[in-house]
């Protein structure tokens, strides 16, 4: 299983751009990179997923360098409601075929 | 659509008691999962079911059993609860969205305390 390493916590202010980097040195050729967000007392929620280069949706952008050994989740202009734990996952594209490892995540605190 | 629902929301058990956590999804997903999350920690996979009629062990299956009753329902059973099983339990289901891998949808969780 590809192990992921993320910062334990980050602080930011409203309106700033936040970049959370995830290291996954042992990523396999077929692995995809997925990010989830979890608010207190709730289950995780899918944010974005990618394989290489850059992916953007209405919530975030995901940057993946050519060697794919790391990835960066970018949250533009964060607000207080973005305070949450963010998890980076690395996994195979097969339905239910492997154990997904969530790790401890990055706790983002957004200040006014 | 209700998405993924879990019952109960809260439960307190005594050591040695048994109970079943229920999970249902109305999104017609094939795959379902059970995770546990200990305080301040990430989620750990207990069991998963790739399709109706199949189940497989995850990272931490000891002390648990599961049943994939039908496509909608996936239950988790604790036969003899232990204090180490105090945790928040999340059920999830997943679907393959066009062009990308499975996306998991999580339920609200069941907070279990074993005394």
Interface residues (C-beta under 8 A of the other chain):
Chain A: X32 X34 X36 X41 X42 X43 X44 X45 X46 X49 X87 X91 X92 X93 X94 X95 X96 X97 X99 X100 X101 X102 X103 X104 X105
Chain B: X4 X30 X31 X32 X33 X35 X40 X41 X42 X43 X44 X45 X48 X49 X50 X51 X56 X58 X59 X90 X92 X94 X96 X100 X101 X102 X103 X104 X105 X106 X107 X108 X109
